Amino acid sequence: MMNKVFEQIEWSLLTPETTIIAGIVLLLLTDLVLPASISRRWFGFIGLASILGSLAFVVSQLPLKPAEILFGTYRLDPMSLVFKLLFLTATALILLVAMDRKKGDKTDRYIAEEYILMLSALLGAMFLASSVDVITLFIGLELLSISSYILVGMRKHERLSTEAGWKYVIYGGVSSAFFLYGYSFLYGLSGTTNLFTLGQSLAEVVQSTQSDLFIVASLCLMLVGFAFKISLAPFHMWAPDVYQGASSPVASFLAVVSKAAGILFLIRFLLIGMYPLLRSEVWGENIMWALAILAAVSMIVGNTVALRQQNVKRILAYSGIAQAGYLFIIFPSLQSNLIFVSVGFYLVVYMLMTIGAFAIVHVVSKDTGNEELTSFDGLVRRSPGLAIAMTLFLFSLAGIPLTAGFIGKVNLSLNTFASGQMWLLISTLLVTTVISYYYYFRIVQRMFVEKATSDQKVPISFFSALTILVVVLGTIGFGIMPDLLLSKLETVKWGYGLIPLEGIQQLKN
């Protein structure tokens, strides 16, 4: 019986995922076979090769004819491929930064485990990208989350890392519990975990008022779970401590890949499983207001609390909370087809500027031994290239005109004109963006005005330099010529990721 099931699966559709699994297995076996005396620093090339191989397989699947495997729980469509490209590209850049290690680093003994866990987390994100069933969605999310918990707490010799690991595990476990408990009510009403079937069942359920209490409880609990995962205020408490305690590459992975995976999870869940509620006159407006308030609170809390921070990674953590709020302003306008282009563009730009900023923090902290604002004093005299690149990333994060971040915020804002919460979202975005200029310019002021604590040049490895160069070119390119990316995203058939296969066939016919 099982043999027939395996024979029916189109394994060619899973080549990107199996390539990552092959990389994980190869790293495990190589680490077991090699004597402990041999350095594992070159293991990063194995991880990088598996990511590039997986990336090549994803590109080879374009243009893709939508398909489903594993009994309709795993789906290949344009939306999933775009997000997989984002996850793979981001992880490849982050892995390059992780390969830049200080000689005698105490974490060298865990270097194989670090690369294995990063690939495992990436695999979870890729699995989540193609899932259209709550069970497979949750498996992908937990593979991503559990791998991330261990990555954060790997630096056992550092108190902050151990503390961050414990906090992340506890908050992550609580968020998963909220989501599962919330979904249990929906499961009781619908009897299914498939998102498409769930949507069909809820279309009948919403017509009856007898289930109102269960739906309210379910929505509230699941929204809390989502908000924890994406670090939306007021459920953001874990993020600053976790970012500070984790290494800079791991922090950038959490800021980019984990956040993007959470956004995708929410898009799939809302626009497939919960779509009847969004279209309902009774539920739709209330859900939109709840999402709009979460977005506004995140923008306010992230940007105001960042003003008081002295640690650069904590500043970037609160900036990430605000950026999640910016991304979240599109959800009250989910009926608009333009949201996918806007979200795709902003996530790519956010990936570039966030990875770039964390890469420079990694290089500077490796030299100075700390991640405080003072470590950036006089950086322009010690490394003009790093100072200019960091300024570019900060200006883009702030949304200064003529930067890629500005184009991204404008595109996101345009989508809010279709929503009834436009005044709340636009006014909050404008005010908090101006507030953010202060803490971003604090770092710039430190780099260009303050005196350097040392006259020595900041050493930078080839791997970090390559990563910073790539993201600088991307940030400048998409800021000056945004149509390079926007035109590609506009050709993607995003809607194919939100309707059943039979519906796609009817559209083609």
C-alpha positions, 0 to 999 in steps of 0.5 A, a space after each residue: 500500500 505504502 509503495 503505491 502511495 510513494 510511486 504516485 508522488 511526483 518526486 521531481 516537484 520536491 527536488 528543491 527540498 530534497 537537495 536541502 535534505 541531501 546537504 543536511 545529511 552530507 554535513 551530518 555524515 561528514 562531521 561524524 567521519 572527520 576527526 575532531 582535530 580537523 577544522 569544520 570551517 569549510 562546511 559552509 561551502 557544503 551548505 552553500 552548495 546545497 542552497 545554490 543547487 536548490 535555487 537552481 531547481 526552483 528556477 528550473 521549475 519556472 514557469 510552473 504548471 500548478 500541481 498538488 502532491 501528498 494528498 493535496 496537502 503540498 502545493 506547487 504554484 507561482 506564490 510558493 516558488 517566489 517565496 522559496 526564491 526569497 528564502 533560499 537567496 536570503 539564507 545563502 547571503 546569511 550563510 556567507 556572513 556566518 562563514 566569517 568567523 573570528 579565529 579561536 571562536 568558542 562556537 567553532 566546535 558547534 560549527 557543523 551543527 550551526 549550518 545543519 540547523 540553518 538548513 533545517 530552518 530553511 527546509 521548514 520555511 520552504 515546506 511552509 511555502 507550499 503547504 495548503 493544509 493546517 497540519 503541513 503548515 504547522 509542521 513546516 512552521 515548527 521545523 523552522 521554529 525549533 531549529 531557530 530556538 537551538 540556533 539562538 541558544 547555541 552560544 552556551 558560554 554567553 549568558 545572553 545567548 542562553 537567556 535568549 534561547 530560553 525566552 524564544 522557546 517559551 514564547 514560541 511554544 506559547 504562540 504555537 499553543 494559542 494557534 492550535 487551541 484556536 484552530 481546534 474550534 474551527 476544526 470542530 465546526 468544519 471537521 477538516 484541516 485542508 484550507 480549501 475545504 475549510 473555506 467551503 465549510 466556513 461559507 456555510 457556518 457564517 450564515 448561522 449565528 449559533 457558532 459566533 462564540 466559537 468563531 470569535 474565540 478561534 480568531 482571537 487565539 489564532 491571531 495572538 499566535 500569528 502575532 507572536 510569530 511575526 513579532 507584532 506589538 504587543 506580542 513582541 516582547 521576545 524579539 529584542 532579547 532574542 536578537 541581542 542574544 543571538 549571533 548577527 547571522 542568526 538574528 538576520 535569519 530570524 528578521 528576514 526568513 522567519 518573518 517572511 514565512 510568518 507573513 506567507 502563513 497568514 496570507 494563505 490562512 486568511 485568503 484561503 481558509 478564512 476568506 468567507 469570514 473576510 467577505 462576510 458583512 458581519 465578520 469582515 469589517 471587524 477582522 480588518 479593524 483588528 488587523 489594522 490596530 495590530 499594524 498601527 500598534 506595531 509601528 508605534 511601539 517599534 519606532 518609539 521604544 527604539 529611541 531609548 536603545 543603546 545596543 545596535 541589534 536591539 535597535 534593529 529588533 525594534 525596527 523589525 517590529 515596526 517593519 512588521 507593522 508596515 507589512 501588516 498594513 496591507 491585510 485590511 486591503 486583502 481584496 486588492 490583487 496589487 498587495 502581492 506585488 507590493 508585499 513581494 517588493 517590500 520583502 525583497 528590499 527588506 531582505 537586502 537592507 536587513 541582511 546588509 545592516 546585520 552583516 555590518 554589525 557582525 563585522 564591526 562587533 567582531 572587531 570591537 568586541 561589543 554591539 553597542 552604539 559606541 562601537 560605531 564611533 568614527 567608523 567612517 575613518 576606520 572603514 569608509 566603505 562600511 560606514 557608507 554602506 551602513 548609511 545606505 541601509 539605514 536610510 532605506 530602512 527609514 524610507 528616505 526618498 530615492 531609496 528602495 525602502 521608500 518605494 516599498 513603503 509607497 507601494 504598501 501605502 497605496 493598497 490601503 486606499 481600498 480599505 476603510 482603515 486608511 486614515 488610521 494606517 496612513 497617518 500612523 505610518 507617516 508619523 512613525 516613519 518620521 520618528 524612526 529617523 531619529 534612531 537611524 540617524 543616531 547610528 549615522 551620527 556615531 559613524 560620521 561625527 564621533 571620534 574613532 576609538 582606534 586608528 586601525 582599519 576594520 578587518 573584513 573577510 571576503 565572505 562578508 565583503 561579498 554579501 555586503 556588496 551584493 545587498 548594496 547593489 540590490 538596494 541601490 538598483 531597486 531604489 533607482 530602478 524599481 521596475 526591474 523587480 516590480 515588472 517581474 512580480 507583476 507577471 506572477 500569477 499570484 491568484 493561482 496560489 489561492 484557488 483549488 486546481 480545478 478552479 485554475 483549470 476552469 480559468 484556463 478554459 
